[in-house]
Amino acid sequence: MNADLAALTTPSALSSHDLFYVHLDERRRSLTLGFTAQEGHEGHEFFLAFTDVRNVSVHGWGPPGRKNVRLERTETGVTASVEAPGSSLSFEAVDVTVPRTRSFPVVPRSE
């Protein structure tokens, strides 16, 4: 896990981003999470791709938004948990990468 990914394992590092995408590929045993955040007039989006995923547990699921997301590096890989009122997702994976990031302008809302 490189330094950028290591920073994501600090408590609440991912919880300050909106989780808008979850994709579980059973054939490839992978799971991808997509996050977005806005700072001023700039939006940021990134994806985390987990490989050799196992012990997946899903209970309910709510709309995209802020969730309590935790990643932890273990001797055998990575454990992840995502929680929000009425829903949870947890799993273990051998590794995690950041396959895609992008920044984009955000048009301010007129009030």
N, C-alpha and C positions, 0 to 999 in steps of 0.2 A: 504494500500500500504506500503510495507516494505521499509527500508532505501535504498536498492539497486534500487528498482523501483522508489522511490522518486527522486533519482539522475538523472533518465532518463527524468524527467520533466524539468530539467534545459535547457534553450535555447541552441540549437545546440548539445546537448548530443548525440542524435541519428543521426544527420546529418553527423557526422564524420564516420559513418559506411555505408557499401553498403547494400541497401535493395535488397535482392535477391529473396524473397518469399512472396507472398500474397495469402491467402486462405480464402474465404468467404464461410461459411457453413450456408446456409439459413435455413435449418431445425433446427439446434441447435442455430441459431442466434449468431454465434460466428465468430470471424475474427482472423487470425493468421498472424503475420508479422515476417519474418526471416531476420536477420542482420548478416553481417560478417565484419571482419576487420583483418588487418595484422599489426603486430608489429615485425619488424626484421624477424626472422626465425620462428615466431609462429603466427598461425592463430587462431582467436576466432570466434565462431558462437553462436548465441542465438536467441531464439524465444520469442515473446510476444503474449500471448493468451488473447483476449478480450472476455468477456462474456456479454450476453444480449445486443447485438449490435443493434443500431437503427439509423435512419436518415443517412443512408449510401448514399454518393454521389461520383460517379466516372466519370471523364471526361478525355478521352484519356488514354493512358498508354504507357510509354517508356520502354526501356530495363532495366535490373537490373543495379544498380549503386548508386551513391550518390544522395540523394534527400533531400530536406528541410523537416525534420520530426519534428513535435512538439506534445508533450503530455502535457495535462493540467489537474490537479485534480480539480474537481468541487464538489459542494454539492451533486450532484446526481450520481457521478461516475468519468468518464474520457472522455475528448474530444481529438480527434486525428486528425491531418492533415498531409498529405504527398503531397509535391508539387515539380514539376520539369517542365522545359520548355515543354509546350504542354500537360501536364497531371496533374491531382490532384485526391486525395482521401481524404474524410473526413467522420467522423462518431463519434457517442457517444457510450459509453459502461458503464455498471454498475461497472465492475472491470477488472483488468489486472493482469496476473500472468506470471512468467517465467517458462514454463514447461520443457525447455531443454536448456542446454548450453554445449559447448564442445570446447576444445582447441586441436590443431593439428599442427604438424610440417609443415612448408612450405619450399618446395625445391626452393632454389634460382634459378632465371633464368640466363642462360648463355647468355652473350651478344656478 
